[in-house]
Amino acid sequence: MDIIVVRQGATDKEVRQVVKKLEGKGFKANISKGTERTVIGVIGDTSKITEEESNTFEALPGVEKVLRIIQPYKLASRSFKPENTLIKVGRHVIGGKKIQVIAGPCAVENMATLLKIAEEVKKAGAAFIRGGAFKPRTSPYSFQGLREEGLRYLAETRKKTGMPVVTEIMDPRDINAILEYTDIIQIGARNMQNFRLLQEVGSYDKPVLLKRGLSATIKELLMAAEYIMSEGNNKVILCERGIRTFETETRNTLDLSAVPVLKGLSHLPVIVDPSHGVGKRHLIPPMAKAAVAAGADGLIIEVHTHPENALSDGEQSLKPDKFRVLMNELRAVAKAVGREI
């Protein structure tokens, strides 16, 4: 027993009765109201529920049927929620017909540069500004980010441009600052299986952009999303950003097949990060266009006014003029597949 389907016309009292019975057996309940049906996801180890116990739930007033989900991820599964999840951030919706573009520098370096980049990408059509305030770097001697000062710069940029902010969290101890200054919390690839961090962000009603780990399978990505959702936060955005393979011509191997696979398995929106996926500036435009053709709900692209002087990932950052050209090309691809940018 993993899903309890509520019959049409069931009262709130009847639904509460089901939830109370679940909680009495040590489970948590996640209620999802769709256009056609309402379902209650059972959170916990349901393998211990006997068929007889399952039947007692099916006999409750207001219950239509009780179902099992084969996949280990339940709340993220399309079996739990057939309709696509739409995540509203300000006036923007992620997961709908419009493909949302997140753009900005890899790292927040100073207020002037960040604001200039934000103004340029907004003019080109980007909806969100991104920038790292806390930077997970391979070397401890590389630039580690401006931390809370960087968060303040992001918030000030949001105030001046109206663009919602996307930035990464690395440590649960920074959650209060992240919640104050940002609109979407990013979980980077290196932290995809930092389960304590996933549970922490899952405790708050703030959208989470979850990047696929360097060597993670699709199933592992969905299980990471399940960690977040099991804490009550259903606003999860999955991100394909390239995986580590034997190939050395690109920084990573951008697995665009993950987009239709994920959209078949899960109701959560899927975006693509071609910048980290390939790591080379000239390869970003073709892979971004391919991502849109594959069905991505959004893109996250690194942009810098002077990438040659960037403190982080300059080699995979587009200049604003190249980003503007790419956005125009993406509009044509989106239109061809029945979407818009």
Secondary structure, DSSP 8 states (H G I E B T S, - for coil): --EEEE-TT--HHHHHHHHHHHHHTT-EEEEEE-SS-EEEEEES-GGG--HHHHHHHHTSTTEEEEE--SSS--TTBTTT--S---EEETTEEESSSB-EEEEE-SB---HHHHHHHHHHHHHHT--EEE-BSS---SSTTS----THHHHHHHHHHHHHH---EEEE---GGGHHHHHHH-SEEEE-GGGTT-HHHHHHHHTSSS-EEEE--TT--HHHHHHHHHHHHTTT---EEEEE--B--S--SSSSB--TTHHHHHHHHBSS-EEE-HHHHH--GGGHHHHHHHHHHHT-SEEEEEB-S-GGG-SS-GGG-B-HHHHHHHHHHHHHHHHHTT-B-
